Amino acid sequence: MRTTRNASLRYRKDRDAKWVYSLRASNILDIDSNISNGAGNIFVRSSETFIQPRFITFRLTYSL
């Protein structure tokens, strides 16, 4: 089973503030890899590629 780790942070100065700042990060510390193995008459090959799709977004919201 694969789980996705997300984190978010919101800041508003007070309840009546018009501006809200948000920072969101997805796939935090979730390391996935692709393993490839092969063999020939003379050699054996093994390689592992780490796939780390991480996204960090910043959101600025203004309430009218």
C-alpha positions as CSV (number, residue, x, y, z in Angstrom):
1,M,0.0,0.0,0.0
2,R,1.3,3.4,-1.0
3,T,0.7,6.5,1.2
4,T,1.2,10.1,0.2
5,R,2.6,12.5,2.8
6,N,1.4,16.1,2.6
7,A,2.0,19.1,4.8
8,S,0.3,22.5,4.8
9,L,0.7,25.8,6.6
10,R,-1.7,28.7,6.7
11,Y,-1.2,32.2,8.2
12,R,-3.8,34.9,8.9
13,K,-2.8,37.8,11.1
14,D,-6.3,37.9,12.8
15,R,-9.9,36.8,12.2
16,D,-10.7,40.0,10.3
17,A,-7.6,40.0,8.1
18,K,-8.2,40.2,4.3
19,W,-5.0,38.3,3.3
20,V,-4.3,34.6,3.9
21,Y,-1.0,33.1,3.1
22,S,-0.7,29.3,2.5
23,L,2.2,27.0,1.8
24,R,1.5,23.4,0.8
25,A,4.0,20.6,0.1
26,S,3.0,17.2,-1.3
27,N,4.9,13.9,-1.3
28,I,7.2,14.8,1.6
29,L,9.8,12.2,2.3
30,D,8.0,9.6,0.2
31,I,10.8,8.0,-1.8
32,D,9.8,5.7,-4.7
33,S,12.3,3.9,-6.9
34,N,12.4,2.0,-10.2
35,I,14.6,-1.1,-10.2
36,S,15.9,-2.6,-13.4
37,N,17.9,-5.9,-13.5
38,G,19.4,-7.7,-16.5
39,A,21.8,-10.5,-17.3
40,G,23.9,-11.5,-20.3
41,N,26.4,-14.2,-21.1
42,I,29.3,-12.3,-19.5
43,F,27.7,-9.7,-17.2
44,V,24.9,-9.0,-14.6
45,R,23.4,-5.5,-14.5
46,S,21.3,-3.9,-11.8
47,S,20.2,-0.3,-11.6
48,E,17.9,1.7,-9.3
49,T,16.5,5.1,-10.2
50,F,14.9,7.2,-7.4
51,I,11.7,9.0,-8.4
52,Q,10.9,12.0,-6.2
53,P,8.0,14.0,-7.5
54,R,7.7,16.7,-4.9
55,F,5.5,19.8,-5.3
56,I,5.6,23.0,-3.2
57,T,2.9,25.6,-3.8
58,F,2.4,29.0,-2.3
59,R,-1.1,30.5,-2.3
60,L,-2.1,34.1,-1.5
61,T,-5.8,34.7,-0.9
62,Y,-7.6,38.0,-0.5
63,S,-11.2,38.1,0.9
64,L,-13.5,40.9,-0.2
